[in-house]
Amino acid sequence: MVVPEIKNSEEFRQLIGSYFTTIKPLNDKTGCCIAEIKVSNYCELSYVITNMLKLCALALDHETPGISNMARDSSIDIALILKVVMQLLPLDEIEFMDEINKMLIMNPNSTDL
C-alpha cells in the first residue's frame, strides 16, 4: 500500500485510522480494547477454546496424570490454534509502522509531521 504525502495532523489521523484495525476501543471509560477472532458458530468457538485450554494444560505439566490422559484421549488441533493466533496478529498496524519507518528514513529532515 502506498502512503500519500501527509500535509497535516488530520491527514495523519485518517491514515492511522485506515491501518489500526486489529484492536478497537471499548465505548466505556476502562481504556480497554477488543481484538476479535472469526468463528462460524458457538460450536466452533467452543472447539477453539477447548483446544487452547488443552494445549496450555499440556504445556504446563505433561506429567500430571489427568493431563496426560486428556492428551492421549483426544487430539489437540494445533492448526486451529495457529489460525486463531494468525487472526490476532496486527498485520495492518505492522504495515503502517513499516510505512512510517520508510517515511522517516527517506526524509529524516521533514517537518510535515
Backbone as CSV, one residue per row, in Angstrom:
resi,resn,N_x,N_y,N_z,CA_x,CA_y,CA_z,C_x,C_y,C_z
1,MET,0.846,-1.176,0.000,0.000,0.000,0.000,0.892,1.241,0.000
2,VAL,0.589,2.165,-0.892,1.371,3.391,-0.992,0.757,4.439,-0.079
3,VAL,1.575,5.024,0.756,1.111,6.042,1.692,1.238,7.407,1.020
4,PRO,0.145,8.174,0.976,0.220,9.507,0.376,1.033,10.457,1.257
5,GLU,1.476,11.546,0.659,2.200,12.552,1.430,1.258,13.155,2.464
6,ILE,1.731,13.300,3.678,0.917,13.813,4.779,1.236,15.286,4.960
7,LYS,0.195,16.121,4.894,0.404,17.562,4.999,0.013,18.135,6.351
8,ASN,-0.868,17.449,7.075,-1.287,17.982,8.370,-1.697,16.842,9.303
9,SER,-1.988,17.202,10.527,-2.301,16.183,11.534,-3.604,15.455,11.230
10,GLU,-4.569,16.104,10.601,-5.835,15.427,10.276,-5.601,14.330,9.236
11,GLU,-4.784,14.599,8.248,-4.443,13.563,7.263,-3.706,12.408,7.931
12,PHE,-2.874,12.735,8.896,-2.162,11.697,9.639,-3.147,10.849,10.433
13,ARG,-4.124,11.466,11.067,-5.146,10.719,11.824,-5.939,9.798,10.907
14,GLN,-6.283,10.281,9.721,-7.025,9.463,8.764,-6.183,8.265,8.315
15,LEU,-4.908,8.507,8.091,-4.010,7.433,7.705,-3.914,6.381,8.806
16,ILE,-3.765,6.837,10.033,-3.713,5.917,11.169,-4.992,5.083,11.242
17,GLY,-6.144,5.734,11.054,-7.425,5.038,11.121,-7.569,3.938,10.092
18,SER,-6.919,4.092,8.940,-7.026,3.063,7.905,-6.127,1.857,8.184
19,TYR,-5.151,2.012,9.059,-4.237,0.911,9.374,-4.532,0.251,10.718
20,PHE,-4.855,1.002,11.722,-5.019,0.450,13.066,-6.399,-0.170,13.204
21,THR,-6.499,-1.441,12.785,-7.790,-2.116,12.710,-7.881,-3.384,13.560
22,THR,-6.769,-3.853,14.097,-6.786,-5.126,14.817,-7.499,-5.022,16.162
23,ILE,-7.267,-3.949,16.895,-7.985,-3.765,18.153,-8.867,-2.526,18.037
24,LYS,-9.996,-2.603,18.716,-10.951,-1.499,18.706,-11.250,-1.106,20.144
25,PRO,-11.256,0.193,20.439,-11.513,0.617,21.815,-12.959,0.340,22.224
26,LEU,-13.136,-0.028,23.491,-14.477,-0.180,24.041,-15.081,1.204,24.229
27,ASN,-16.372,1.288,24.147,-17.042,2.573,24.347,-17.401,2.770,25.815
28,ASP,-16.419,2.602,26.663,-16.619,2.854,28.094,-15.374,3.563,28.623
29,LYS,-15.296,3.736,29.890,-14.200,4.507,30.471,-13.053,3.636,30.994
30,THR,-13.010,2.363,30.625,-11.970,1.474,31.129,-10.642,1.629,30.400
31,GLY,-10.670,2.129,29.183,-9.457,2.242,28.395,-9.056,0.926,27.743
32,CYS,-9.920,-0.061,27.815,-9.629,-1.370,27.232,-10.047,-1.415,25.767
33,CYS,-9.490,-2.396,25.060,-9.807,-2.590,23.651,-10.258,-4.026,23.417
34,ILE,-10.813,-4.272,22.235,-11.286,-5.598,21.851,-10.503,-6.061,20.629
35,ALA,-10.031,-7.306,20.658,-9.467,-7.968,19.484,-10.420,-9.112,19.152
36,GLU,-10.818,-9.207,17.910,-11.817,-10.202,17.514,-11.192,-11.374,16.782
37,ILE,-11.800,-12.543,16.961,-11.483,-13.700,16.134,-12.771,-14.095,15.424
38,LYS,-12.628,-14.647,14.238,-13.800,-15.019,13.451,-14.081,-16.504,13.618
39,VAL,-15.290,-16.823,14.020,-15.751,-18.203,14.115,-17.099,-18.294,13.430
40,SER,-17.457,-19.488,12.979,-18.710,-19.639,12.241,-19.916,-19.840,13.159
41,ASN,-19.692,-20.351,14.382,-20.814,-20.577,15.296,-20.284,-20.864,16.705
42,TYR,-21.188,-21.083,17.633,-20.791,-21.344,19.019,-20.024,-22.652,19.160
43,CYS,-20.346,-23.641,18.355,-19.618,-24.911,18.424,-18.155,-24.719,18.061
44,GLU,-17.902,-23.939,17.012,-16.515,-23.694,16.633,-15.793,-22.889,17.714
45,LEU,-16.473,-21.907,18.291,-15.874,-21.132,19.381,-15.521,-22.044,20.545
46,SER,-16.426,-22.933,20.906,-16.170,-23.881,21.986,-14.990,-24.789,21.641
47,TYR,-14.915,-25.220,20.400,-13.826,-26.086,19.947,-12.488,-25.353,20.047
48,VAL,-12.457,-24.100,19.635,-11.236,-23.299,19.708,-10.789,-23.144,21.161
49,ILE,-11.715,-22.759,22.025,-11.386,-22.549,23.437,-10.910,-23.847,24.083
50,THR,-11.600,-24.947,23.805,-11.227,-26.243,24.363,-9.816,-26.640,23.946
51,ASN,-9.500,-26.462,22.679,-8.171,-26.816,22.189,-7.096,-25.924,22.787
52,MET,-7.388,-24.644,22.964,-6.418,-23.745,23.595,-6.157,-24.157,25.040
53,LEU,-7.221,-24.491,25.756,-7.067,-24.919,27.141,-6.288,-26.226,27.247
54,LYS,-6.584,-27.177,26.377,-5.854,-28.452,26.376,-4.371,-28.227,26.115
55,LEU,-4.077,-27.383,25.130,-2.682,-27.124,24.793,-1.955,-26.444,25.945
56,CYS,-2.605,-25.483,26.567,-1.986,-24.790,27.704,-1.771,-25.738,28.873
57,ALA,-2.778,-26.559,29.176,-2.651,-27.514,30.281,-1.531,-28.509,30.005
58,LEU,-1.450,-28.982,28.787,-0.406,-29.926,28.419,0.971,-29.274,28.503
59,ALA,1.064,-28.025,28.082,2.344,-27.314,28.130,2.791,-27.063,29.566
60,LEU,1.842,-26.825,30.458,2.189,-26.547,31.846,2.743,-27.764,32.560
61,ASP,2.114,-28.895,32.347,2.562,-30.075,33.087,2.127,-31.333,32.363
62,HIS,2.939,-31.809,31.463,2.584,-33.008,30.705,2.727,-34.285,31.530
63,GLU,3.279,-34.211,32.727,3.443,-35.380,33.580,2.255,-35.610,34.516
64,THR,1.390,-34.614,34.695,0.237,-34.778,35.569,-0.673,-35.849,34.967
65,PRO,-1.101,-36.838,35.751,-1.889,-37.955,35.209,-3.143,-37.506,34.449
66,GLY,-3.900,-36.578,34.995,-5.121,-36.135,34.316,-4.832,-35.474,32.988
67,ILE,-3.773,-34.702,32.935,-3.397,-34.009,31.708,-2.895,-35.015,30.679
68,SER,-2.076,-35.949,31.106,-1.542,-36.945,30.176,-2.668,-37.775,29.570
69,ASN,-3.644,-38.176,30.395,-4.776,-38.938,29.877,-5.588,-38.103,28.897
70,MET,-5.784,-36.841,29.211,-6.538,-35.968,28.327,-5.837,-35.876,26.971
71,ALA,-4.532,-35.753,26.974,-3.781,-35.631,25.732,-3.846,-36.914,24.916
72,ARG,-3.845,-38.062,25.596,-3.938,-39.334,24.877,-5.342,-39.577,24.356
73,ASP,-6.357,-39.172,25.122,-7.739,-39.461,24.751,-8.253,-38.599,23.613
74,SER,-7.769,-37.383,23.487,-8.251,-36.518,22.423,-7.100,-35.683,21.876
75,SER,-7.095,-35.542,20.586,-6.007,-34.780,19.970,-6.265,-33.283,20.125
76,ILE,-5.202,-32.540,20.078,-5.282,-31.093,20.151,-5.083,-30.567,18.734
77,ASP,-6.006,-29.760,18.278,-5.949,-29.220,16.923,-5.024,-28.002,16.894
78,ILE,-3.741,-28.280,16.733,-2.735,-27.218,16.729,-2.961,-26.267,15.557
79,ALA,-3.347,-26.787,14.409,-3.577,-25.936,13.231,-4.665,-24.905,13.510
80,LEU,-5.711,-25.311,14.199,-6.796,-24.388,14.541,-6.286,-23.281,15.463
81,ILE,-5.513,-23.654,16.450,-4.979,-22.661,17.388,-4.072,-21.681,16.650
82,LEU,-3.247,-22.172,15.750,-2.367,-21.294,14.983,-3.164,-20.350,14.077
83,LYS,-4.269,-20.829,13.520,-5.122,-19.960,12.688,-5.721,-18.831,13.523
84,VAL,-6.124,-19.134,14.739,-6.662,-18.100,15.626,-5.579,-17.081,15.956
85,VAL,-4.388,-17.557,16.265,-3.282,-16.656,16.567,-2.982,-15.767,15.362
86,MET,-3.046,-16.315,14.160,-2.814,-15.523,12.950,-3.843,-14.402,12.823
87,GLN,-5.097,-14.662,13.227,-6.133,-13.626,13.179,-5.822,-12.486,14.137
88,LEU,-5.116,-12.784,15.208,-4.829,-11.774,16.222,-3.579,-10.952,15.928
89,LEU,-2.782,-11.370,14.957,-1.600,-10.587,14.602,-2.023,-9.237,14.018
90,PRO,-1.441,-8.163,14.477,-1.819,-6.827,13.983,-1.108,-6.492,12.668
91,LEU,-1.460,-7.182,11.588,-0.753,-7.024,10.321,-0.884,-5.620,9.741
92,ASP,-2.079,-5.028,9.806,-2.252,-3.669,9.291,-1.371,-2.684,10.051
93,GLU,-1.318,-2.843,11.353,-0.528,-1.951,12.177,0.966,-2.114,11.893
94,ILE,1.388,-3.349,11.670,2.787,-3.609,11.342,3.134,-2.956,10.002
95,GLU,2.223,-3.076,9.033,2.440,-2.444,7.735,2.533,-0.924,7.883
96,PHE,1.682,-0.364,8.727,1.711,1.082,8.966,3.048,1.506,9.562
97,MET,3.515,0.764,10.543,4.790,1.101,11.166,5.919,1.029,10.144
98,ASP,5.837,0.077,9.235,6.827,-0.024,8.180,6.776,1.208,7.266
99,GLU,5.575,1.665,6.955,5.442,2.857,6.109,5.983,4.103,6.819
100,ILE,5.692,4.235,8.094,6.223,5.370,8.867,7.743,5.307,8.890
101,ASN,8.270,4.113,9.104,9.716,3.926,9.117,10.322,4.347,7.776
102,LYS,9.706,3.959,6.679,10.196,4.348,5.351,10.166,5.861,5.184
103,MET,9.090,6.491,5.646,8.972,7.938,5.514,10.069,8.643,6.302
104,LEU,10.348,8.174,7.491,11.351,8.818,8.332,12.766,8.572,7.834
105,ILE,13.018,7.387,7.289,14.351,7.083,6.765,14.584,7.823,5.449
106,MET,13.557,7.862,4.593,13.714,8.503,3.295,13.762,10.027,3.399
107,ASN,13.106,10.575,4.414,13.046,12.024,4.556,13.178,12.400,6.031
108,PRO,14.342,12.172,6.626,14.501,12.377,8.059,14.418,13.848,8.508
109,ASN,14.611,14.786,7.614,14.601,16.201,7.991,13.254,16.875,7.751
110,SER,12.253,16.102,7.358,10.937,16.672,7.063,10.269,17.182,8.338
111,THR,9.593,18.302,8.210,8.843,18.881,9.345,7.343,18.797,9.110
112,ASP,6.908,17.986,8.110,5.494,17.880,7.754,4.669,17.224,8.860
113,LEU,5.287,16.332,9.649,4.512,15.611,10.663,4.367,16.415,11.870
